[in-house]
Amino acid sequence: MNKFLISFFLVLFALLPTKSFAQYITISPTGNSNIKIKNIKEAGDGYPNNYKTKKVKAKMSVTFNNASKNQNQKWQILISKQDTFWDDELQIWLKGKKKKGVDSGANQFKQIKNYDIDFLGGKGKVSNVQLEFEIRNISITIPAESYSTELVFTIIEE
């Protein structure tokens, strides 16, 4: 079977509150966001089912256009995926590393679904939160293709 090549397209999405102030989430890829999977030739050869990025593949920052909110505003980030070409057996998991200002959801992988799930929560401005990806359920029964999906991040004020 040929190599699997799974591409990640990070999509940024910000909601505007009812006031004239907005919050922003920035996702900055670091290097290539592809996970290359070894050639899988035969079932039973002991291939891993899960592949994690070896290095941090993206960094996330949260800022506000109002200076006072940069210190005190609570926020929550939701994440979902929109499949472009994807096999339903494959799972994407994402982890944000703990950092000052991030209060909830850090340091644990969360499965990304086709609907919003809580990803990270925090308070005030936060810069360079490291993000790691993992693909689970790789199998010889999944056709060898280049799969892609978009990750949608939504930030809301609490």
N, C-alpha and C positions, 0 to 999 in steps of 0.2 A: 504494500500500500504506500502511496506517496506521502510526503510530509503534510502534516496539517499546518496551516498558517492561519492564525486567528488574529484579526486586526481589531483594534479598539479605536473607536472614534468617540472622543469626548465632546459632549455637547454642553454648552453652558446655557443656563436658563435662570433668569432672575425675575422675581415678582416685585412689582412696585406696590408699596403700601398706599393707603388712602391719603396720606399726607404727601407733601412735595419732597419728602426725603426718600432715598432709595438705598438699598443694600446691594452689594455686589459680591459675587463669588467668581473667582478666577481659578481655572485649572490650567496648569502649565505642564505639558508633557516634558519628560527628561529623557532624551534619546529616543530610541525606537520603541513603540508601544506594542510590538508584535511578540507573541510567545511562539517560539519554534519548537515543534514537537518532533522527536526522533521518528525515523521510519519504523512503522509498526508492520511487521511482516507476517507473523503467525501468532495466533492466540496461544496463551499459555507460556509465552517467553518472558514473563515477569516484567512487563512494561508498567510503569506507574499510571494510575488512573487520573492523577491530579498533577498539574503543573503550575508552579508559582513563579512570578517574576523574580529573577535573581537580585535585581537592584530595584530601588524605588523608580517607578515609571512615570510618576506625576506628582506635582505639588499643588496644594490648594490654599487659597487665601480668601478671607472674608473681610470686606471693608464697607464702610458707610460713607455717604457724601456729607454727613453731618458730623462734625468733630466730636460732639458730646456723645453721640451714639457709638463712636469708635471705642469708647471706654466701657459703657454700661449696658448697651442693648443686648438682650438675649436673642438668640437665633437658633433655628433648627434647619438642618439640611436633609431633604428627602432625595432619594435616588430611585430611578427606574431605568428600564432598558426598552429600546424600540428596535426590534430585530429587522435587519436588512436582508440577510441570508443567514439563517441560523438553524441548527438542529435542536429540537426540543430536549434531547437527552443531555446536551452540554449545559453546564451551569457556570455562571460567572460569579465570583466572590470578590469583594473589595474590602480593604482594611485601611483606615486612617490611623496614623500613629498618634499617640497621646502627646499633647503639647499644651503649654500654658494658654488658657482661654477656651480649651476644648473640655467640656464637662461630661459629655455622655457619648457612648458609642465607640470610643477609640479602642485600639489594640485588639479588636476582634474582627475576624472575617465575617461579612454578612452577604447572604445570597441576594443577588440583584434579580428582581422579578420584572414582569411587564406592567407592574403597577407600583406606585410610590411606596417605599418603606423608609422608616427612620434610619438615617445614616449617622450623622454626627450632630451634636448640639453644643452650644457654647455661649460665651458672653464677650462682647466687644470685638475689636479688631484682632484677627489671627492671621499670621503669615506662614507660608511654607510648611503646611501640614503634609507630611509624606504619605503618599497613597501607594498601596501594593495590590496587585491583581492575582487572582488564581482561577484557573479553569479546572473544573472537576467533571468526572464521568467520561473521560477519554476512553474510547473503546474501539476495538477492531471492527465492531458492527456498525460504526458510524462511517458513512462514506468519506473518502479523502477529498476534501474540497477546501477552498478558502472561505471561512465563515466570518461574518461581520455583524456587529450590532452597535447601536449608539447608546451611550450612557447619558441620561438626562439628570442633571442636578438642579434642584429647586430649593431656594433659600426663602424662609419665612421668618418674620419677626414674631417673637413670643411676647 
